[in-house]
């Protein structure tokens, strides 16, 4: 049963709001901790920080598996602590890759790194479900992954090199001192390519956060309208749509990163602005297919899934490319800070609030009209239509990045 209920809400909706509250707490803690680790990552040994962060979040995850339902607040707190651990990793890891490789090699290695996100998500579904079924207790899903996390932390500590900052760019011997944090922040604020690509990244985060929370419910309501499924108000609803959407997200994440890296490498032979231009075109193309989801869902669930597949693949094309843009336009001694604040901006303007905003708009629309199954479906669809507009805005930000990319790259090289 849900951990809290809102009056006059179907049970499935209450579970959604409960999950949204818990994951929102995780994202907020992740967001707040990222700038701290960005500062540390530019000044201290990065692989030690990485290992400590992984050990910390693995230990917290393992501990959370022993929390009973009477202490839900403690479980929410543990999600916040996991966010702190994960922020240490995501803020620093790309900078080590940036100091080991350059040009097309760096793009390829960053792509391999970002492939781990959808691949890990997919394996998490499989491993978590298998552990739950084998043990007959869902808590064991939280007891298997910490072992893998601690193993990864140990491997990083002993086998991952700690390159000099700027090593791949042959700047390692020329970097004699680091600027202050305030100076770093002023420089990043003046870096137009960095600012616009960060705003574009926030648009991607806004859409993916809203989709992950509401698209499975939207598709379930579409099936209720088509009379291929019954409305769920008392019992926990089927998780089939969530599982299908999760599987699609994993596959499209893999495809998007691979296609994005290959396309960028090919387009660099034609133009030096290939990175932001590929991102812009993919975002604008994604917006078209995202709009089509809400057109075809009322008649065809399969058609909606096809649109989701293409739309998400195009949306995920820019994951690794955005990180590569940052490596080009930001000097090595402030890259961890740049990655951290890009993550901060992406969450603050993106998935930290988008699920709640979509739910708020949907609820407001439902109150403005006669309550019915059809209107529940349509109101959520109208609310989700905000996403393609945000995606188009993200595409515009990438086009703005393309305007300033070469100038900012040259400034970073000279500096």
Secondary structure as the mmCIF struct_conf table of DSSP 4:
data_model
#
loop_
_struct_conf.conf_type_id
_struct_conf.id
_struct_conf.beg_label_comp_id
_struct_conf.beg_label_asym_id
_struct_conf.beg_label_seq_id
_struct_conf.end_label_comp_id
_struct_conf.end_label_asym_id
_struct_conf.end_label_seq_id
BEND BEND1 UNK A 3 UNK A 4
TURN_TY1_P TURN_TY1_P1 UNK A 7 UNK A 8
HELX_RH_AL_P HELX_RH_AL_P1 UNK A 11 UNK A 41
TURN_TY1_P TURN_TY1_P2 UNK A 42 UNK A 43
BEND BEND2 UNK A 44 UNK A 44
HELX_RH_AL_P HELX_RH_AL_P2 UNK A 46 UNK A 64
TURN_TY1_P TURN_TY1_P3 UNK A 65 UNK A 66
HELX_RH_3T_P HELX_RH_3T_P1 UNK A 69 UNK A 71
HELX_RH_AL_P HELX_RH_AL_P3 UNK A 72 UNK A 100
HELX_RH_AL_P HELX_RH_AL_P4 UNK A 103 UNK A 135
TURN_TY1_P TURN_TY1_P4 UNK A 136 UNK A 136
HELX_RH_3T_P HELX_RH_3T_P2 UNK A 138 UNK A 140
HELX_RH_AL_P HELX_RH_AL_P5 UNK A 141 UNK A 159
BEND BEND3 UNK A 160 UNK A 160
HELX_LH_PP_P HELX_LH_PP_P1 UNK A 163 UNK A 164
TURN_TY1_P TURN_TY1_P5 UNK A 165 UNK A 170
TURN_TY1_P TURN_TY1_P6 UNK A 172 UNK A 174
HELX_RH_AL_P HELX_RH_AL_P6 UNK A 181 UNK A 190
HELX_RH_AL_P HELX_RH_AL_P7 UNK A 192 UNK A 225
TURN_TY1_P TURN_TY1_P7 UNK A 226 UNK A 227
BEND BEND4 UNK A 228 UNK A 229
BEND BEND5 UNK A 233 UNK A 235
HELX_LH_PP_P HELX_LH_PP_P2 UNK A 236 UNK A 238
HELX_RH_AL_P HELX_RH_AL_P8 UNK A 240 UNK A 267
TURN_TY1_P TURN_TY1_P8 UNK A 268 UNK A 270
TURN_TY1_P TURN_TY1_P9 UNK A 272 UNK A 273
HELX_RH_AL_P HELX_RH_AL_P9 UNK A 274 UNK A 296
TURN_TY1_P TURN_TY1_P10 UNK A 297 UNK A 299
HELX_RH_AL_P HELX_RH_AL_P10 UNK A 301 UNK A 315
HELX_RH_3T_P HELX_RH_3T_P3 UNK A 316 UNK A 318
HELX_RH_AL_P HELX_RH_AL_P11 UNK A 319 UNK A 329
BEND BEND6 UNK A 330 UNK A 330
HELX_RH_3T_P HELX_RH_3T_P4 UNK A 332 UNK A 334
HELX_RH_AL_P HELX_RH_AL_P12 UNK A 335 UNK A 349
TURN_TY1_P TURN_TY1_P11 UNK A 350 UNK A 353
HELX_RH_AL_P HELX_RH_AL_P13 UNK A 354 UNK A 367
TURN_TY1_P TURN_TY1_P12 UNK A 368 UNK A 368
BEND BEND7 UNK A 369 UNK A 369
HELX_RH_AL_P HELX_RH_AL_P14 UNK A 373 UNK A 384
TURN_TY1_P TURN_TY1_P13 UNK A 385 UNK A 385
HELX_RH_AL_P HELX_RH_AL_P15 UNK A 386 UNK A 414
#
